[in-house]
Amino acid sequence: MDEQTRIEIEAAAFRRLRQHLMQDRRDVQNIDMMNLAGFCRNCLSRWYQEAANERGIAMDKAQAREVYYGMPYDDWKAQHQEPADAGKQAAFEKAFKENVTDKGEG
């Protein structure tokens, strides 16, 4: 497979993952994703921002989230985010530390 085809296939897979999380499974909470998988929609938007910044494209966290979520993040939260209980919040603190903060990405 040539390099351009690989890039296009990877981009298509990313777009399908985004569609799955943003349209097909809006019910899946970011906190649950982080607790189980060590990443969530916010991580994906941060990775998008980092890739843009690496290519000299100025983009902050709010802009990247709006690109990824298709709306301002606060609007997404108001429409789709459910309150998390103390157990989920404690698990999130641990998952965030292990997967984001300790890796120098937070």
N, C-alpha and C positions, 0 to 999 in steps of 0.2 A: 504494500500500500504506500502510495506517495505521501509526502508530508502534508500537502494541502488537503488531500482527502481525509487524512487522519484528523486534522484540525477541524474540518467541517463536520465530521462524524462526532467528535468530542463536543463541539458546539451544539449539535442537534440533541445529543444526550443531555446536556445541561439544560437546554430549553425544555425538554420533556420532563426533567426532574422539577424544574420551576413550575411548569403547568400542573404537574401532579400535586405539588405542595400548595400552589396558590389557587387552583380551581377544583381539582378532584378531591383533595383531602384537606380542606380548610379547617375541618374539625380537629385535626391533629395539632396539638398545642406545641409551641416552641419549647416550653419547659420539659415536656415529655420527650421530645426529640433529643434535647441536650442531655437529659438524664439517661436515656437509653443508648444514644449513638455518639454523644460527645460533640454534636454540632446541631445547628438549627437554621432557620431561615435567615436570622441575623448574621450568622457566620457566613452563609452564602453571599449575602449582600456585602459583608466586609471583604471577602475574597474578591468579589467583583470590583470593589473600590480599590483594593491593593493592586489588582491587575491593571486597572486604568491608570493609577498613579505611577506604576512602574513604566508605563508607556508615555509618561509626560502629560497625561490628561488629568487636570485638576478636578477632584471629586471628593467631597466630604462624606461623612457617615450618613447624614440626612439625605443627601442626594442619591447615594448608592442604595439606601433603603427604599427611596421612592421609585427608583428604576426597578429594583427587584420586586417590591410589593405592588407596583402599579398604582400607588397612591401614597400620600404621606403616612408614615409609620403609625402616628397617633390615630389616624382614621382606621387603619387595619386593626389595631388593638381594640378600638371601640366596637368594631363590627364583629371580630372573630375571637378575641382573647378572653378566656374564662379565668376566674380567680383560681389561684393555686393554693392548696392547703399547706400547712407547715411542713409536712413530710416531703412534699414535692419541692418546696423552697429549700429545705436543707439538702436534699439530694442535688438540686441545681447548684448550690454553692460549691459542693464538692466537685461536681462534673465541670463547672466553669473553671475552677482552680486547676483541675487536672488537664483540661483540654484547651483552655484559652490562656489564662494567666501564666501558668508555668511554662508555656511555650513561647512566652514573650510576645504574644499576639494581642493581648487585651488592653 
